[in-house]
Amino acid sequence: MIKFFRKIRQNLLSENKFRKYLLYAIGEIILVVIGILIALSINNWNEKEKLKTEEIKFLKNFKQSLIADIEFNNFRFNKYDLTKESISILLNHMEQDLPYQDSLKYHFGRITNTWTPKINTEVFEALKSKDLNLISNDVLRDKLISYYSWSHNVLDAQINKYVQRIEDASSTIFNSRFNALWNGNYQKYRDTENFDDLKLEMMPNNYNELKKDKVFMYFLGSLKNQFYWDIEVVQNKINPKINDLISSIDSELKTLEK
């Protein structure tokens, strides 16, 4: 092809058709430039398609991870609902000076339960190591950053604060007032690996004295309030945040996959 064009130019020169030669040369240059621009355009299009494909993959991974977060944390918050119920039952029973019932040992056991909700950050960390700007929608990108920042700075901090209170109480309050911490039917749990089958229990050394124990009653009453601020507040926020994100991701995927 190059020899062909060169031959044309040489023929034009040999025939002293310089004007035609010049016009032909300019035309050839324009064709080359157009070819380069087309090649660049195709290359840019291919690169954009590659980035879009990667973005779609990340968004689908985010959605899958968020759905798993809901399932994982719903189980744990359901367990915390039982803890809240046990705190109320114990407060009501002891403040009314009611006699001891065998079922109370399970409620005492429940108030020591700590279930740690978690947000899986693997996809977000992978995106950060790649480039956050891979998510082309500014609003969605900001939502993702806000959600994972909240999970680290608020969710983890509040849950850990509550867990620490229970751990502190195990060595300062429970140890001198109950027979043991976290007695339970571990054999049944080992056989089934089902937390629903696990029942922890704590039997008070002296229930009648415990009802009059100001330190313990203060702890139990405070635990109800602390449970609200440390557990319920984040519990009421986490699923709406996740569902809002999933909705935004679905909307963006529809746009990208058109």
N, C-alpha and C positions, 0 to 999 in steps of 0.2 A: 504493500500500500504506500509506504514512504517513497519507494522507487518510482511508483506510478506518478505521484504528485511532483516529484523532483523532475521527472521527464517532461511533464507539462510545462513546468517553469523554464526548463532549459530550451524547449521548443519556442516558447514565447520570446525568450531573450535572443535566440538565434534569428528569429524573424523580425527583430527590432520592434517588437510590440511591447515597449516598456510600460506604457499606460495600462495595457491589459495585464501585464505581469504584475504591476503594483497592486491593481485591484484584486487580482487573483491571490496575491500574497496576503493582502489584508483580509480577504475572505477566509483564507486558510487559517489565519491567526484567530479570527472570530470563531471559526468552527472549533478550533482547539480549546479556546476559552470556554465556549459553551459546553464542550465535552467535559472539561474539568469541573465546571459548575454543576453539571448533571451528576457527575461522579460524587462530588462533595455532598450534593443534595441527597443522593441515594445513601451515602455513608451516614449522614446526619439522621435520615429517616430510620435506617437500621439501628443506629445507636438509641434513638428515642424509643423504638419498639422494644429494644433489649431492656432499657430502663423501665418501661411500662410493664413488661412481663415480670421483671424483678419486683416492682412495686405491688403488682397484683398478688404475687406469691407471698410477700410480706403481709399484706392485708388479710389474706386468707389464713395465714399462720396466726396473726393477731386474733382474728375471730375465734379460731379453734382454741387458742390459749385462754381467751376471755370466757368462753363457754365452760371450759374446764375449771376456771376460777370460781364460777358460780356454783357448780356442782360440789367442788371441794369445800367451799366456805359455807354453803347452805347446811351441809352435814354438821360442821363445827358450831355454827350459830344455833342450830336446832338443839345441840347438846347444851349450849349456854342458856337456852330457854328453860331447860330443865333445872339448871343451876339457879336461875332467877326464881323459878317456882319453889324450889327447896328453901331458898333464903326467906321467902314470904311465909311458907308453911312453918318454919322454925320460929320466926319472929312472932307470928300469931299464936303459936302453941305455947311458947315460953312466956310471952307477955301476959297471956291470960292465965298463967300458972296452971296449965293443964298437966295431968300426969304423963309419965313416960309411956310411949308406945314403941313396940319393937321396930316399926317402920321408920321411926325417926333416925335410926342409925344410918339408913340409906340417904336420908336428907343431909345429915351431917357429913357423910362421905361425899355427896354431890357438891357441896359448897367448896370443896378442895379441888374440884376438877378444873383443869386449864386446857382449853382447846385452842390451838394457835392457828387462826386463819392466815393464809399466805396468798400473795399475788405472785404468779410465775412471771419473772422478768426476763426469761431467756430470749424471747423474740425481740423485746425492746433493746436489750443489750447487744444483740446481733445487729440490729438496725443502727444503733449508735456507733458501733465499730465500723459499719459500712459508711453510712451518711444519713443523718436524719432528714436531709432535704430530698432523699429518695421518695418520701411521701410528698407528692406534689401539691396536695391540697393544704393550704396554710392552716385553715381552721381545724381540720382533722389532725394535722401534725401537732398543733398546740394542745388539742384535747388529749392526745396520747402522752405527750410530755407531762401535762398536768396530772393525769391519772396515775402514772407511775411515780411521779414525784410525791403525790398524796399518799400512795401506798407505802412509800418508804418513810416519809416525814411524819405522817399522822397515824395511819393504820398500825404499822409496826410499833410505833412509839406508844400508842394507847394500849394496845394488847399487851405489850411487854411490861407496861406499868402495872397492869392488873395481875399478870402472872407473877411479878415480883412481890406484890402484896401477899399473895397466897403462899409463896415460898418463904417469905419472912414470917408469916403467921405459923407456918409449920414448925419453926424452931423457937418461936416466942410465945405462942398461944396454945396451939393444938397439943404440943408435946407434954404439957403438964396437966391437961384437962381430959385427954382421951387415951384409950388403951393403945391405939396405934394409928398410924397414918396409912390410908389407902389399903386397908384390908379388903379383900375381894375374891370373887370366884374366878381366879386366874386360870384354873384348869379348863373351865368351860370356854373361856376366851381363847386359850391356846388351841383347843380342839376345833373351834369354829372360825377363829380370826374375825369375829364379828363384834364390834364395839357395843352393839345393841344388847348383847348377852352379858356384858361386863357390868357388874354392880359393885361399886366401892362402898365400904361402910366404915363408920367410926363410932364407937360406943363411948359415951361419956363415963368417966370414972365415977362421978357423982352427979346425977342429973339434977337433983334438988338444989345442990350447991351451985350448979352451973346457971340455973335460972336466976340466982341472986348475984352472980358474978358480974360486977359492973364492967370489968375489962372485956370479958367475952361479949356481953350484950352490946357494949359500945362498938366492938369490932363487927358484930353481926349487923347492927343497924347501919354502920358506916359502909359495910360491904354492899348493902343494897344501893346506896347512893353512888358508890364508886363503880358498881356494876353498870349503872346507867351511863355515867360519863365515859367510862373506858370501853365498854362493850356495846351497849345499845346505840349510842350516838354513831359509831362507825358502822354498826350493823345496818342501821337505817339508811346509810349513805352508799354503801358499797354496791349493792345490786342496781340501784338507779344509775350510778355512774357507769357501770359495766354495760347495762342495757342501752344507755345513750350512745356509748362508744360503738357497740355492735350495730346499732341503727345507722350511725354515721358511716361506718365501714361498708355496710350493705349498699348504702346510697352511692358511695364512691366507687365500689366495684361495678355497679350497674353502669356508671358513666365510663369507666375505663374499659369495660368489656364490650362496649357497643361495636 
